[in-house]
Amino acid sequence: MDELRTIEDVPLYQTSLRIMKFWSFLLQHNWRRYVCLIPYVMINATQFLDICYSHESIDAIVRNAYIAVLFFNTILRAVLLCINRFDYEKFMDNIRLLYIELTDAEDNVIRMLVRDTTTAAKNISKINLLMGVCSCVGFVIYPIFATSRVLPFGMYVPGIDKYESPFYEIFFALQIIITPMGCCMYIPFTNIIVAFILFAILMCKVMQHKLKQLQNVNDEKARETINELTTYTYLVEFLAFGAMLCAMLFLLIIVETIGQMIIIGIYIFMIFSQSVIMYYYANELYDQSLLVAEAAYDSDWFDFNVMTQKILHLLILRAQKPCAILIGKIYPMNLEMLQSLLNTTYSYFTLLKRLYG
């Protein structure tokens, strides 16, 4: 396909990659990266200082802590993208070449699988971007529903009362500007990783289809590369997810107005949906990779010569070890892990509720 000349043209992650390119996290390196990252790092530092020195109510502290952790996670994603920029770009180019090969295939089944995967990636990207916009709006309008003067999120600057004019207005304007920039770091990263996982699932399905015709597609390198690029990022997110969700559930029962409850509900929905999307497709990759062994067994192996049967036997044995997106290179990211995490989160939430009550 001549139109897929660069990785920017691959429809799996086209929109998200262009956002990353604009902020120069991928494909280029210019001043926009520092205009985005440096203010974000400074503000995140003031957020953690605010948590340490805050004398506000418990609901304000919990909410500010949630946003501080979210901002830290956003910075971590951006920094790791910059550090591993060339690895990401190389991996995306490998996907581009394989995508062209699959799209140009004469097999209608493979072409249909490619179309379905592309459609799913585009839809997920749109949904995540919409949720990101809703969260940004929630951050900005939250002070409107507060019973006292508050900022969208906490900041601590020594010697300055953030609630006095004109500092309050300056900080408010700064936070309105900085919030969409964070969305441009957080959401596109998720979309790109989901696109990687979807492509890995596609490769497993293509492998299953081709094995029935005694053809092989190797996805091992793709799996290992995804883990090398993302495993520690998702270890941090795994540790933070339960704490953030527990905090938001607790905050939901102590806020004072209906408007605040709605916005907190939006925060909870964003946290939960982002994790469900990731864990669902990681689980799908886990399951589809196991089906490779079944596809090999379903072939007419008994009609082949002994050498071919031995090769298929080794393939079936290898396929018993499923492809998995790992958290910290230890735990597989799947729905079972998500369920355990949610159970633990709910247990801590009920404990907090009892202590507060």
C-alpha positions in Angstrom: 0.0 0.0 0.0 1.7 3.2 -1.2 -0.4 5.4 1.1 1.3 3.8 4.2 4.7 5.3 3.6 5.3 6.3 7.2 4.1 5.2 10.6 1.9 8.3 10.8 -0.3 6.8 8.0 -1.1 3.6 9.9 -4.8 3.9 10.8 -4.4 1.9 14.0 -2.8 4.7 15.9 -2.9 7.6 13.4 -4.7 10.3 15.4 -2.9 9.5 18.7 0.5 9.5 17.0 0.0 12.9 15.4 -0.9 14.3 18.8 2.3 12.8 20.2 4.2 14.3 17.3 2.8 17.7 17.8 4.1 17.7 21.4 7.3 16.1 20.1 7.2 13.0 22.3 7.5 10.9 19.2 8.9 11.4 15.7 10.5 14.7 16.4 12.3 16.7 19.2 11.6 20.4 19.6 10.6 23.1 22.1 7.0 21.9 22.5 8.2 18.9 24.5 9.7 21.2 27.2 6.8 23.7 27.0 4.5 20.8 28.0 6.7 18.8 30.4 8.5 21.5 32.4 5.4 23.3 33.6 3.7 20.0 34.3 6.6 18.8 36.4 6.7 22.0 38.4 2.9 22.0 39.0 3.0 18.3 40.0 5.7 19.2 42.6 3.4 21.9 44.0 0.6 19.4 44.2 2.5 17.0 46.4 3.7 19.9 48.5 0.0 21.0 48.9 -0.9 17.6 50.1 1.9 17.8 52.7 1.0 21.3 54.0 -2.7 21.4 53.4 -5.1 22.4 56.2 -8.2 21.9 54.0 -11.1 19.4 54.5 -10.6 15.7 54.0 -12.5 15.7 50.7 -10.3 18.4 49.2 -7.1 16.6 50.3 -8.4 13.3 48.8 -9.3 14.9 45.5 -6.1 16.8 45.3 -4.1 13.6 46.0 -6.0 11.8 43.3 -5.2 14.5 40.7 -1.6 14.7 41.9 -1.1 10.9 41.3 -2.9 11.2 37.9 -0.5 14.0 36.9 2.5 12.0 38.1 1.4 9.1 36.0 0.9 11.4 33.0 4.5 12.7 33.4 5.8 9.2 33.7 4.2 8.2 30.5 5.6 11.2 28.7 9.1 10.8 30.0 9.3 7.1 29.2 8.0 7.9 25.7 10.8 10.4 25.2 13.4 8.0 26.6 12.3 5.1 24.5 11.2 7.2 21.5 13.3 5.3 18.9 12.2 1.9 20.2 8.6 3.0 19.9 9.1 4.3 16.4 11.0 1.2 15.3 8.2 -1.0 16.7 5.6 1.1 15.0 7.4 0.8 11.7 7.5 -3.0 12.1 3.7 -2.9 12.6 3.4 -0.7 9.5 5.2 -3.3 7.3 3.1 -6.2 8.7 0.0 -4.1 8.4 0.7 -3.6 4.7 1.4 -7.3 4.2 -1.9 -8.3 5.8 -3.9 -5.6 4.1 -2.5 -6.7 0.7 -3.2 -10.4 1.4 -5.4 -12.1 -1.2 -7.1 -14.1 1.6 -10.5 -12.4 2.3 -10.6 -13.7 5.9 -7.3 -12.0 6.8 -8.4 -8.7 5.1 -11.7 -8.8 7.1 -9.7 -9.4 10.4 -7.6 -6.3 9.5 -10.6 -4.2 8.8 -12.3 -5.2 12.1 -9.1 -4.5 14.1 -8.7 -1.1 12.5 -12.3 -0.2 13.2 -12.0 -1.3 16.9 -8.8 0.8 17.3 -10.4 3.9 15.8 -13.5 3.5 18.0 -11.5 3.0 21.2 -9.4 6.1 20.3 -12.5 8.2 19.9 -14.1 7.0 23.1 -10.9 7.6 25.1 -10.4 11.1 23.7 -14.1 11.9 24.6 -13.6 10.6 28.1 -10.4 12.7 28.4 -12.3 15.8 27.3 -15.0 15.1 29.8 -12.4 14.7 32.6 -10.8 18.0 31.6 -14.1 19.7 31.8 -14.8 18.1 35.2 -11.5 19.4 36.5 -12.2 23.0 35.3 -15.8 23.3 36.5 -15.5 21.5 39.8 -14.9 24.8 41.7 -18.2 26.1 40.5 -20.0 23.5 42.6 -17.8 23.9 45.7 -19.3 25.6 48.7 -16.1 27.7 49.2 -13.4 29.1 46.9 -11.2 26.3 45.5 -8.9 25.7 42.6 -9.4 22.9 40.0 -6.6 21.1 41.8 -4.3 21.9 44.7 -1.1 23.9 44.5 1.3 25.1 47.2 3.6 28.1 46.6 5.6 29.2 49.7 4.6 32.7 50.8 1.5 33.0 48.6 -2.1 32.5 49.6 -3.5 30.8 46.6 -7.1 31.9 47.4 -6.3 35.6 47.5 -6.7 37.8 44.4 -4.9 38.1 42.0 -3.1 34.8 42.8 -6.3 32.8 42.7 -7.2 34.1 39.2 -3.6 33.5 37.9 -3.5 30.0 39.2 -7.0 29.3 37.9 -6.0 30.4 34.4 -2.8 28.4 34.5 -4.6 25.3 35.5 -7.2 25.7 32.8 -4.3 25.9 30.3 -2.3 23.0 31.7 -5.1 20.5 32.0 -5.7 19.8 28.2 -1.9 19.5 27.8 -2.0 16.6 30.3 -4.8 15.0 28.4 -2.7 15.1 25.3 0.0 13.1 27.1 -2.2 10.6 28.9 -5.0 9.5 26.5 -2.9 9.1 23.3 -0.5 6.9 25.1 -3.3 4.6 26.2 -4.7 4.6 22.6 -1.3 3.6 21.2 -0.8 0.8 23.6 -4.3 -0.5 23.0 -3.6 -0.4 19.3 -0.4 -2.5 19.9 -2.4 -5.0 21.8 -5.1 -5.1 19.2 -2.5 -5.7 16.5 -1.0 -8.6 18.6 -4.5 -10.1 18.8 -4.9 -9.7 15.1 -1.6 -11.5 14.5 -2.7 -14.4 16.8 -6.0 -14.7 14.8 -4.0 -14.6 11.5 -1.7 -17.3 12.9 -4.7 -19.5 13.8 -6.1 -19.0 10.3 -2.9 -19.7 8.5 -2.0 -22.7 10.7 -5.0 -24.5 9.3 -3.2 -24.1 5.9 0.1 -25.1 7.5 1.5 -21.5 7.4 3.0 -19.7 10.3 3.2 -16.1 11.5 5.5 -15.4 14.4 4.3 -12.8 17.0 6.8 -13.6 19.7 9.0 -10.6 18.9 6.0 -8.2 19.0 5.0 -9.6 22.4 8.4 -9.1 23.9 8.8 -5.6 22.5 5.4 -4.5 23.9 6.5 -5.8 27.3 9.8 -4.1 27.2 8.2 -0.8 26.3 5.3 -0.8 28.8 5.7 -3.3 31.6 7.1 -0.8 34.2 4.6 1.9 33.2 1.8 -0.5 33.9 3.4 -1.6 37.2 3.1 2.0 38.4 -0.5 2.3 37.1 -1.4 -1.0 38.7 -0.2 0.3 42.1 -1.9 3.6 41.6 -5.2 2.4 40.1 -6.5 0.8 43.3 -5.5 3.7 45.5 -7.1 6.3 43.1 -10.3 4.3 42.7 -10.6 3.8 46.5 -10.0 7.5 47.1 -12.6 8.5 44.6 -15.2 6.1 46.0 -14.5 7.5 49.4 -14.7 11.1 48.1 -18.1 10.3 46.5 -19.7 9.7 49.9 -18.3 12.8 51.6 -18.7 15.6 49.1 -21.3 18.2 49.8 -23.2 19.0 46.6 -24.8 17.0 43.8 -22.6 18.8 41.2 -19.5 17.5 43.0 -20.9 14.0 43.1 -21.5 14.1 39.4 -18.0 15.2 38.6 -16.5 12.7 41.0 -18.6 10.1 39.2 -17.0 11.2 35.9 -13.6 10.7 37.5 -14.5 7.2 38.7 -15.9 6.3 35.3 -12.7 7.5 33.6 -10.4 5.6 35.9 -12.5 2.4 35.7 -13.1 2.5 31.9 -9.5 3.1 31.1 -8.4 0.1 33.1 -11.2 -2.1 31.8 -10.3 -1.3 28.2 -6.6 -2.2 28.8 -7.3 -5.3 30.8 -10.0 -6.6 28.5 -7.9 -6.5 25.4 -4.8 -7.8 27.2 -7.0 -10.7 28.4 -8.2 -11.1 24.8 -4.6 -11.4 23.6 -4.0 -14.0 26.4 -7.0 -16.1 25.2 -6.3 -15.8 21.5 -2.7 -16.8 21.9 -3.8 -20.0 23.6 -6.1 -20.8 20.7 -3.1 -21.0 18.4 -2.4 -24.5 19.9 -6.0 -25.5 19.1 -5.7 -24.2 15.6 -2.5 -26.3 15.0 -4.2 -29.4 16.4 -7.2 -28.8 14.2 -5.1 -29.0 11.1 -4.8 -32.3 9.2 -1.5 -33.1 11.0 -2.1 -36.9 10.8 -1.8 -36.7 7.0 1.6 -35.1 7.1 5.1 -36.6 7.2 6.8 -37.3 10.5 9.0 -34.2 10.3 6.1 -31.9 9.8 4.2 -33.6 12.7 7.2 -33.0 15.0 7.3 -29.3 14.0 3.6 -29.0 14.8 4.1 -30.8 18.1 6.8 -28.3 19.1 4.5 -25.4 18.0 1.7 -26.7 20.1 4.0 -27.1 23.1 5.2 -23.5 22.7 1.7 -22.2 22.3 0.8 -23.5 25.8 2.7 -20.5 27.1 0.3 -17.6 26.3 1.3 -14.2 25.1 0.7 -11.8 28.0 1.1 -8.1 28.7 3.1 -8.2 31.9 2.9 -5.9 34.9 6.4 -5.3 36.1 7.5 -8.4 34.1 5.8 -10.5 36.8 1.9 -10.6 36.7 -0.1 -11.0 33.5 -2.5 -8.2 32.7 -5.9 -10.0 32.4 -9.5 -9.9 33.7 -8.6 -12.2 36.6 -6.0 -9.7 37.8 -8.4 -6.8 37.4 -11.0 -8.6 39.5 -8.5 -9.2 42.2 -7.5 -5.6 42.2 -11.2 -4.4 42.3 -11.9 -6.8 45.2 -8.9 -5.4 47.1 -9.9 -1.8 46.3 -13.4 -2.4 47.6 -12.1 -3.9 50.8 -10.0 -0.8 51.5 -13.0 1.4 50.6 -15.3 -0.3 53.1 -12.6 0.0 55.8 -12.2 3.7 55.1 -16.0 4.1 55.2 -16.2 2.5 58.6 -13.4 4.6 60.0 -14.8 7.8 58.7 -18.3 6.9 59.8 
